[in-house]
Amino acid sequence: MTRRRLPRPRELAPLLGFRRPQFDRTARRLANALTIEDLRRIAKRRTPKAAFDYTDGAAEDEISLLRARQAFRDIEFHPSVLRNVTNVDTGWHVLGAQVALPFGIAPTGFTRLMHTDGEVAGAHVAARVGIPFALSTLGTSSIEDVKAANPHGRNWFQLYMWKDRDRSMALVDRAVAAGYDVLLVTVDVPVAGARLRDTRNGMSIPPTLTLRTVLDAIPRPRWWFDLLTTEPLSFASLDRWPGTVAEYLDTMFDPTVTFEDLAWIKQQWPNKLVVKGIQTLDDAKAVVDLGVDGIVLSNHGGRQLDRAPVPFHLLPRVARELGRDTEILLDTGIMSGADIVAAIALGARFTMVGRAYLYGLMAGGEAGVDRAIEILSGQIVRTMRLLGVTRLEDLSPRHVTQLHRLVR
């Protein structure tokens, strides 16, 4: 028979794990988010459908995005054991300067639509943690305001070449004057992709008040309050636009841009130049031959050509061919620090996160961005330790196997 007795008070004390109450609802909500997917779920609850879908969606059937995320799931790590992994260094040089982590904040459009803190929140967090912040041509904070938010850190500017070349280069001149150190020229946008969620939602800037949007606003009053009581939405690149997003993009993107235009841009820009949107080895070689400083393997987050190549699948071949000649960056599909570690192991010098950062922004403004970066950086350190490495330089293809579901 089991013998029972009353517990002594000193025996109960270690079992009592009452937490100090957290009265800040945002802090409490973010503390409970352990993954980027957790932040995504919070963001979906707190953000109107049109704004959330603009971030979350991709082109047509969204196959490119699904495949990119699946590619990261389909990896196998090969850890080394019995290594001293007490101290882990997650930083190194990227495009001529030091970074504290092997990822930065990608350029994203219409960011203040997701949360009124917008790009300034991302720039503040980037400054604190020592990573680059990239401002989009379609950004909703000015080149100068982002610089003011990150005065001593690394600011990158992403350029779409417009049909009006003088207007495009005026932005480049402003970025030079403000001290931006990298220009990301995006080359996978001869026309806008068919982003069907945006079309179905009637996505416009600023949002139009219809019966559907009013009904959608009822459970999200804080978002609408912030939108209506802060500076009206505008762009880093032009004044307020009265039409839909699709109409705006169609007036901007230039289907005549060629390699000659890229060479011309390189002559105008005095700092590091990176070409974003490379999706084949041949194109990677062609732009490297033009003397660019880096390339971004990217299918635009799946938002342009559906069923486009998966950048993570392309990475090993490009790294073998060009890794000694240029710095290789990668985006699309990254949802965890383990994804970033895998990319570095297979030859990327750096990665960029867009949706992961925006999910944090929508979930809690600047504090949410902080939480997203904290989640990713913690996952990077833990994955490196479990792999038995303490420096990014020690990561190599022997640590990762890509398991391909697609016939190649």
C-alpha positions, 0 to 999 in steps of 0.5 A, a space after each residue: 500500500 502507498 504510504 501518504 503524508 502531508 507535504 512540508 511547506 519547504 517541499 512545496 516551495 520549489 513546485 510553486 512556479 507562479 509567474 509575475 503578472 504581465 499587464 502589457 497585453 502586447 508584451 504578453 502576446 509576443 512572449 507566447 510566440 515561439 516561432 515565426 508561424 506563431 507570429 503569423 497567426 497573431 498577425 492574421 487575427 490583428 490585421 485586416 484581410 487585405 493588408 494581411 493577404 498582401 503580405 502573406 500571399 503570392 502569385 496565382 496559385 502560390 505554388 512558388 512560395 509553397 515549394 520554397 518553404 517545402 524546400 527548407 523543410 526537406 533538408 537533413 542536417 548532419 551534426 558533429 558531436 563532442 565539440 565545445 560549443 559554449 561560445 557561438 559567433 553569428 557575425 561576419 563581413 557581408 558586402 564590405 562591412 560587418 553584420 551581427 547575424 547572417 540575415 537582414 530585413 528585406 525590402 517590402 512595399 506598403 509597409 505602414 499598411 501592415 502597421 503604422 510603425 512601418 519601416 521605421 520600426 524595422 530600421 530601429 530594430 536593425 540598428 539595435 541588433 547590427 543587421 542591414 535594413 533594406 528600404 523598398 522603392 515602394 516603401 512608405 517611409 522616406 529614404 531620409 526618415 529611414 536613415 534618421 531611424 538607423 543613423 549609424 547602421 547599414 541601410 540598403 536601398 532597393 530600386 525598381 527601374 521605372 519607365 521614367 529613368 530620371 525619376 528612378 535615378 533621382 531616388 538613387 541620388 537621394 540614397 547616395 546623399 543619405 549614406 546608403 551603402 548597398 543598392 539592390 536592383 530588382 530585375 524580375 519585374 518586367 510586369 507585375 505578377 498576378 497576385 490574386 488575393 490582392 485583386 479579390 480583396 480590391 487592395 488599394 492605397 489608401 484602403 477604400 471603405 466598402 461594406 466588406 472592409 467596414 465589416 472586416 474592421 469591426 474586430 480590428 478597431 486598433 488597426 483602423 484607429 492607428 491608420 486614421 490618426 497617423 500620417 496618411 500613407 505615402 511612398 518613398 518614391 512618389 506622392 499619394 496614389 489614388 488607384 489600386 496596387 495592380 494599377 500602380 505597379 503596371 505604371 511603374 515596372 518597365 519591360 524594356 530593362 536589359 543588361 545594358 541598363 544594369 551596366 548603366 546603373 552600375 556607373 551611376 552608383 558609387 557603392 556596392 551593387 547587388 542584383 536581386 531576382 536571379 533565378 538561373 545559373 546563366 543569368 547569375 554568370 551574366 551579371 557577375 561578368 558585368 562586375 556587380 558585387 553580389 546577387 540575390 537568388 530570389 523569385 520575389 517571394 513567389 510574387 511574380 512568376 508562379 512555378 519559378 525555380 526555388 532559390 534554395 534548390 539553385 543555391 548549391 550550383 551557383 555557389 560552386 560556380 560563382 562563390 569565389 567571384 561574388 557574394 551570394 544572397 538568398 531569400 524566399 521561403 525563410 521561416 526559421 533560423 534553421 533555414 538560414 543556417 542551411 542556406 549559409 552551409 550551402 554557400 550563401 553569404 547572407 539571407 534576407 527575410 521579408 514576410 517573417 519580419 512583417 508578421 512580427 510587425 503586424 503582431 506587435 509593431 516595433 516590439 513584434 519586429 524585435 520578437 521576430 529577430 529574437 526568434 530567428 537569432 535564437 534558432 540560428 545559435 541553437 542550430 549551430 550548437 546542435 550541428 557542432 559549429 561555433 562560427 559561420 565559417 565552419 558551416 559547409 555542404 557536409 552539414 546539409 542534404 537537400 531532399 528533392 521532392 521535385 523531379 529535376 
